Amino acid sequence: MALTKSLHSFHIPVMGLAYTIDSPIRVAQYGISSVVSIIDDELIEKMNAFYSKKFNLPYQEITKKAQDYRAERITAYLNLADTIVKDKFAKFKTELSESKTALENFIATLPNTSDFKDGLSNLLQEGVAFKATVKNYLETHLRPGEIDVNIMTKVDKDNFVKGEQLPTEYNDAHASLRGFANSNLSSSVVLSAGMNPRLYSYFENFKDFFPDANGQLKKKIILKVSDYRSATIQGKFLAKKGLWVSEYRIESGLNCGGHAFATEGFLLGPILEEFKNKKTALIQDTHDVFVKGLSQKELVAPEQPLELKITVQGGVGTADEHHFLLENYQVDSVGWGTPFLLVPEATSVDQHTRDLLRSAKEKDLYLSGISPLGVPFNTIKGTTNEFHKQKRITNNKAGSSCPKKFLALSKEFGVEGICTASKKYQDVKLQELEDKKGDVSPTVYENAKAKITEKACLCVGLANASYLENEIDIKGQEQGVVICPGPNVAYFDKEVSLSQMMQHINGNATVLSNSERPNMFIKELKMYVDYLKNEIDTISEDLTAKQIKKWTAFKSNLFDGIAYYEDLFVTTLSSKYTTIQKELQFYKDELMRVSIPELEIV
């Protein structure tokens, strides 16, 4: 099946809870697709009220008294966003057909390789019956961007009422999925953070995820993956149920924003190469399983495979990198996340935090342990959340009041779950540590204490920016703002307009002040070498043969990745990227110096 051609060659991935919560309302009328997080139903309810008032649309509050309030809030907000986007899109088309200046400005933001851009430019030059001709052309060729949604599959907490556990469909991620499935949208759900078989099976309850008589899907599934093997396992698991994965969204394991799911030393370039080489086989193999799955459900199976896109995101920052990904790996779109945090027209960020991002240097960005999920989390020094958290630690009141409980996933103290960032949890752990203080060295004690108290309340911290930007009241304990940019933000040092960023992506302008920015592949390689060294240096458990085997394979995979890049840059970018060869040799030498410990035989 021929791929549906998007207007733009980039998309805006999900960022935090709030940063892209209303991005479709801001940018979809220009044909830009973006992703809304649908974890936080409280934030979603507030945004529903805010935008209903802003656009003078009816609003009916959905309180927690409603049995299915979480799903209903999500459905209501997505339907509102759909209504607003359609209205803004209609007005934008009218503006383009009535104003040559508006049309010229829009044309300037389009990819240079776009047939649509050429068509509009030709109409502009002809100038005959301008309004009617342009309007007809736009009606035929212009589409709004997708209002896609994101669900972190692991954020699927069991829920209770008066101590009684509710059925599985009321789990957080299950309710989020139901909220999307019941909405009017025809778009995609992005599943991130790994496989959740129980959630994946729940998709079978909604007909919009199955093809209609014409082989069309009203709602699609996108899997965010870090390697080919994961894609095939998850894709076939869903295909057996008659569910088609319409896109594999490959993300760098470390050179990304938010949670960083490191691979076993597999680098982005070789991963993309494998997808490119095996895409045809992936489509056909999955199609065969898909047809059997639909047949078992007595549903009509399409004769030809449905469309399947491969996209990539994580660390891209220049037009050269963008176009290289499109051309060399034949991906269908490139995700630009972190740079858009400095575009007020596109993302929801309070001014203080945007200023922090704008002035950030490499040394200010780090892979932290602040996430209660226990997964490394990319963040930045100097956030207001860091200030308030440290203030509580200094006053011996460490921990959050935990009002939202989306990450109350630890079952250590009972079936209802508890968050490791909560005061309740940290009080117990700090007391346990205090009881054995005399048995450990001062260094071990302080390290252990810091590890307990570093956890941050992401549920509140990742939502507050939107409240602050839109002047919505924030109640409860002061948490400040958590922001989760990728390391890439170090090279972007000013706020820019949406038009400027789009021209930067397409290579018609630049928003970078300093050309001394490492290539995205080299940056990721550095992060992986540092990650391996840190893993070895900070091991706190007894060394095992399994751990040594893991590190050895990790190191070997990195050497393989370096060898791949040495060949790649000689054959494809030799004259332009001669410095990359020196950098590759530098990290190769660094990696050679990394010593894997050996087991002591007693």
FENSUL-V128928 format. One record per residue. N is the residue number from 0. RES is the residue in three letters. SS is DSSP state (H for helix, E for strand, - for the rest). Layout:
BEGIN
n-><N & N>
res-><RES & RES>
ss-><SS & SS>
END
This chain:
BEGIN
n-><0 & 1 & 2 & 3 & 4 & 5 & 6 & 7 & 8 & 9 & 10 & 11 & 12 & 13 & 14 & 15 & 16 & 17 & 18 & 19 & 20 & 21 & 22 & 23 & 24 & 25 & 26 & 27 & 28 & 29 & 30 & 31 & 32 & 33 & 34 & 35 & 36 & 37 & 38 & 39 & 40 & 41 & 42 & 43 & 44 & 45 & 46 & 47 & 48 & 49 & 50 & 51 & 52 & 53 & 54 & 55 & 56 & 57 & 58 & 59 & 60 & 61 & 62 & 63 & 64 & 65 & 66 & 67 & 68 & 69 & 70 & 71 & 72 & 73 & 74 & 75 & 76 & 77 & 78 & 79 & 80 & 81 & 82 & 83 & 84 & 85 & 86 & 87 & 88 & 89 & 90 & 91 & 92 & 93 & 94 & 95 & 96 & 97 & 98 & 99 & 100 & 101 & 102 & 103 & 104 & 105 & 106 & 107 & 108 & 109 & 110 & 111 & 112 & 113 & 114 & 115 & 116 & 117 & 118 & 119 & 120 & 121 & 122 & 123 & 124 & 125 & 126 & 127 & 128 & 129 & 130 & 131 & 132 & 133 & 134 & 135 & 136 & 137 & 138 & 139 & 140 & 141 & 142 & 143 & 144 & 145 & 146 & 147 & 148 & 149 & 150 & 151 & 152 & 153 & 154 & 155 & 156 & 157 & 158 & 159 & 160 & 161 & 162 & 163 & 164 & 165 & 166 & 167 & 168 & 169 & 170 & 171 & 172 & 173 & 174 & 175 & 176 & 177 & 178 & 179 & 180 & 181 & 182 & 183 & 184 & 185 & 186 & 187 & 188 & 189 & 190 & 191 & 192 & 193 & 194 & 195 & 196 & 197 & 198 & 199 & 200 & 201 & 202 & 203 & 204 & 205 & 206 & 207 & 208 & 209 & 210 & 211 & 212 & 213 & 214 & 215 & 216 & 217 & 218 & 219 & 220 & 221 & 222 & 223 & 224 & 225 & 226 & 227 & 228 & 229 & 230 & 231 & 232 & 233 & 234 & 235 & 236 & 237 & 238 & 239 & 240 & 241 & 242 & 243 & 244 & 245 & 246 & 247 & 248 & 249 & 250 & 251 & 252 & 253 & 254 & 255 & 256 & 257 & 258 & 259 & 260 & 261 & 262 & 263 & 264 & 265 & 266 & 267 & 268 & 269 & 270 & 271 & 272 & 273 & 274 & 275 & 276 & 277 & 278 & 279 & 280 & 281 & 282 & 283 & 284 & 285 & 286 & 287 & 288 & 289 & 290 & 291 & 292 & 293 & 294 & 295 & 296 & 297 & 298 & 299 & 300 & 301 & 302 & 303 & 304 & 305 & 306 & 307 & 308 & 309 & 310 & 311 & 312 & 313 & 314 & 315 & 316 & 317 & 318 & 319 & 320 & 321 & 322 & 323 & 324 & 325 & 326 & 327 & 328 & 329 & 330 & 331 & 332 & 333 & 334 & 335 & 336 & 337 & 338 & 339 & 340 & 341 & 342 & 343 & 344 & 345 & 346 & 347 & 348 & 349 & 350 & 351 & 352 & 353 & 354 & 355 & 356 & 357 & 358 & 359 & 360 & 361 & 362 & 363 & 364 & 365 & 366 & 367 & 368 & 369 & 370 & 371 & 372 & 373 & 374 & 375 & 376 & 377 & 378 & 379 & 380 & 381 & 382 & 383 & 384 & 385 & 386 & 387 & 388 & 389 & 390 & 391 & 392 & 393 & 394 & 395 & 396 & 397 & 398 & 399 & 400 & 401 & 402 & 403 & 404 & 405 & 406 & 407 & 408 & 409 & 410 & 411 & 412 & 413 & 414 & 415 & 416 & 417 & 418 & 419 & 420 & 421 & 422 & 423 & 424 & 425 & 426 & 427 & 428 & 429 & 430 & 431 & 432 & 433 & 434 & 435 & 436 & 437 & 438 & 439 & 440 & 441 & 442 & 443 & 444 & 445 & 446 & 447 & 448 & 449 & 450 & 451 & 452 & 453 & 454 & 455 & 456 & 457 & 458 & 459 & 460 & 461 & 462 & 463 & 464 & 465 & 466 & 467 & 468 & 469 & 470 & 471 & 472 & 473 & 474 & 475 & 476 & 477 & 478 & 479 & 480 & 481 & 482 & 483 & 484 & 485 & 486 & 487 & 488 & 489 & 490 & 491 & 492 & 493 & 494 & 495 & 496 & 497 & 498 & 499 & 500 & 501 & 502 & 503 & 504 & 505 & 506 & 507 & 508 & 509 & 510 & 511 & 512 & 513 & 514 & 515 & 516 & 517 & 518 & 519 & 520 & 521 & 522 & 523 & 524 & 525 & 526 & 527 & 528 & 529 & 530 & 531 & 532 & 533 & 534 & 535 & 536 & 537 & 538 & 539 & 540 & 541 & 542 & 543 & 544 & 545 & 546 & 547 & 548 & 549 & 550 & 551 & 552 & 553 & 554 & 555 & 556 & 557 & 558 & 559 & 560 & 561 & 562 & 563 & 564 & 565 & 566 & 567 & 568 & 569 & 570 & 571 & 572 & 573 & 574 & 575 & 576 & 577 & 578 & 579 & 580 & 581 & 582 & 583 & 584 & 585 & 586 & 587 & 588 & 589 & 590 & 591 & 592 & 593 & 594 & 595 & 596 & 597 & 598 & 599 & 600 & 601>
res-><MET & ALA & LEU & THR & LYS & SER & LEU & HIS & SER & PHE & HIS & ILE & PRO & VAL & MET & GLY & LEU & ALA & TYR & THR & ILE & ASP & SER & PRO & ILE & ARG & VAL & ALA & GLN & TYR & GLY & ILE & SER & SER & VAL & VAL & SER & ILE & ILE & ASP & ASP & GLU & LEU & ILE & GLU & LYS & MET & ASN & ALA & PHE & TYR & SER & LYS & LYS & PHE & ASN & LEU & PRO & TYR & GLN & GLU & ILE & THR & LYS & LYS & ALA & GLN & ASP & TYR & ARG & ALA & GLU & ARG & ILE & THR & ALA & TYR & LEU & ASN & LEU & ALA & ASP & THR & ILE & VAL & LYS & ASP & LYS & PHE & ALA & LYS & PHE & LYS & THR & GLU & LEU & SER & GLU & SER & LYS & THR & ALA & LEU & GLU & ASN & PHE & ILE & ALA & THR & LEU & PRO & ASN & THR & SER & ASP & PHE & LYS & ASP & GLY & LEU & SER & ASN & LEU & LEU & GLN & GLU & GLY & VAL & ALA & PHE & LYS & ALA & THR & VAL & LYS & ASN & TYR & LEU & GLU & THR & HIS & LEU & ARG & PRO & GLY & GLU & ILE & ASP & VAL & ASN & ILE & MET & THR & LYS & VAL & ASP & LYS & ASP & ASN & PHE & VAL & LYS & GLY & GLU & GLN & LEU & PRO & THR & GLU & TYR & ASN & ASP & ALA & HIS & ALA & SER & LEU & ARG & GLY & PHE & ALA & ASN & SER & ASN & LEU & SER & SER & SER & VAL & VAL & LEU & SER & ALA & GLY & MET & ASN & PRO & ARG & LEU & TYR & SER & TYR & PHE & GLU & ASN & PHE & LYS & ASP & PHE & PHE & PRO & ASP & ALA & ASN & GLY & GLN & LEU & LYS & LYS & LYS & ILE & ILE & LEU & LYS & VAL & SER & ASP & TYR & ARG & SER & ALA & THR & ILE & GLN & GLY & LYS & PHE & LEU & ALA & LYS & LYS & GLY & LEU & TRP & VAL & SER & GLU & TYR & ARG & ILE & GLU & SER & GLY & LEU & ASN & CYS & GLY & GLY & HIS & ALA & PHE & ALA & THR & GLU & GLY & PHE & LEU & LEU & GLY & PRO & ILE & LEU & GLU & GLU & PHE & LYS & ASN & LYS & LYS & THR & ALA & LEU & ILE & GLN & ASP & THR & HIS & ASP & VAL & PHE & VAL & LYS & GLY & LEU & SER & GLN & LYS & GLU & LEU & VAL & ALA & PRO & GLU & GLN & PRO & LEU & GLU & LEU & LYS & ILE & THR & VAL & GLN & GLY & GLY & VAL & GLY & THR & ALA & ASP & GLU & HIS & HIS & PHE & LEU & LEU & GLU & ASN & TYR & GLN & VAL & ASP & SER & VAL & GLY & TRP & GLY & THR & PRO & PHE & LEU & LEU & VAL & PRO & GLU & ALA & THR & SER & VAL & ASP & GLN & HIS & THR & ARG & ASP & LEU & LEU & ARG & SER & ALA & LYS & GLU & LYS & ASP & LEU & TYR & LEU & SER & GLY & ILE & SER & PRO & LEU & GLY & VAL & PRO & PHE & ASN & THR & ILE & LYS & GLY & THR & THR & ASN & GLU & PHE & HIS & LYS & GLN & LYS & ARG & ILE & THR & ASN & ASN & LYS & ALA & GLY & SER & SER & CYS & PRO & LYS & LYS & PHE & LEU & ALA & LEU & SER & LYS & GLU & PHE & GLY & VAL & GLU & GLY & ILE & CYS & THR & ALA & SER & LYS & LYS & TYR & GLN & ASP & VAL & LYS & LEU & GLN & GLU & LEU & GLU & ASP & LYS & LYS & GLY & ASP & VAL & SER & PRO & THR & VAL & TYR & GLU & ASN & ALA & LYS & ALA & LYS & ILE & THR & GLU & LYS & ALA & CYS & LEU & CYS & VAL & GLY & LEU & ALA & ASN & ALA & SER & TYR & LEU & GLU & ASN & GLU & ILE & ASP & ILE & LYS & GLY & GLN & GLU & GLN & GLY & VAL & VAL & ILE & CYS & PRO & GLY & PRO & ASN & VAL & ALA & TYR & PHE & ASP & LYS & GLU & VAL & SER & LEU & SER & GLN & MET & MET & GLN & HIS & ILE & ASN & GLY & ASN & ALA & THR & VAL & LEU & SER & ASN & SER & GLU & ARG & PRO & ASN & MET & PHE & ILE & LYS & GLU & LEU & LYS & MET & TYR & VAL & ASP & TYR & LEU & LYS & ASN & GLU & ILE & ASP & THR & ILE & SER & GLU & ASP & LEU & THR & ALA & LYS & GLN & ILE & LYS & LYS & TRP & THR & ALA & PHE & LYS & SER & ASN & LEU & PHE & ASP & GLY & ILE & ALA & TYR & TYR & GLU & ASP & LEU & PHE & VAL & THR & THR & LEU & SER & SER & LYS & TYR & THR & THR & ILE & GLN & LYS & GLU & LEU & GLN & PHE & TYR & LYS & ASP & GLU & LEU & MET & ARG & VAL & SER & ILE & PRO & GLU & LEU & GLU & ILE & VAL>
ss-><- & - & - & - & - & - & - & - & - & E & E & E & - & - & - & - & - & - & - & - & - & - & H & H & H & H & H & H & H & H & - & - & - & E & E & E & E & - & - & - & H & H & H & H & H & H & H & H & H & H & H & H & H & H & - & - & - & - & - & - & - & - & - & - & - & - & - & - & H & H & H & H & H & H & H & H & H & H & H & H & H & H & H & H & H & H & H & H & H & H & H & H & H & H & H & H & H & H & - & H & H & H & H & H & H & H & H & H & - & - & - & - & - & - & H & H & H & H & H & H & H & H & H & H & H & H & - & - & - & H & H & H & H & H & H & H & H & H & H & H & H & - & - & - & - & - & E & E & E & E & E & E & - & - & - & - & - & - & - & E & E & - & - & E & E & - & - & H & H & H & - & H & H & H & H & H & H & H & H & H & H & - & - & - & - & - & - & E & E & E & E & E & - & - & - & - & H & H & H & H & H & H & H & H & H & - & H & H & H & - & - & - & - & - & - & - & - & - & - & E & E & E & E & E & E & - & - & H & H & H & H & H & H & H & H & H & H & H & H & - & - & - & - & - & E & E & E & E & E & E & E & - & - & - & - & - & - & E & E & - & - & - & - & - & - & - & - & H & H & H & H & H & H & H & H & H & H & H & H & H & H & H & H & H & H & H & H & H & H & H & H & H & H & H & H & H & - & - & - & - & - & - & - & - & - & - & - & - & E & E & E & E & E & - & - & - & - & - & H & H & H & H & H & H & H & H & H & H & - & - & - & - & E & E & E & - & - & H & H & H & H & H & - & - & - & - & - & - & - & - & H & H & H & H & H & H & H & H & - & - & - & H & H & H & E & E & E & E & - & - & - & - & - & - & - & - & E & E & E & E & - & - & - & H & H & H & H & H & H & H & H & H & H & H & - & - & - & - & - & E & - & - & - & - & - & - & - & - & - & E & - & - & - & - & - & - & - & E & - & - & - & E & H & H & H & H & H & H & H & H & H & H & H & H & H & - & H & H & H & - & - & H & H & H & H & H & H & H & H & H & H & H & H & - & - & - & - & H & H & H & H & - & - & H & H & H & H & H & H & - & - & - & - & - & - & - & - & - & - & - & - & - & - & - & - & - & H & H & H & H & H & - & - & - & - & - & - & H & H & H & H & H & H & H & H & H & - & - & - & - & - & - & - & - & - & - & - & - & - & H & H & H & H & H & H & H & H & H & H & H & H & H & H & H & H & H & H & - & - & - & - & - & - & - & H & H & H & H & H & H & H & H & H & H & H & H & H & H & H & H & H & H & H & H & H & H & H & H & H & H & H & - & - & - & - & - & - & H & H & H & H & H & H & H & H & H & H & H & H & H & H & H & - & - & - & - & - & - & - & - & - & ->
END
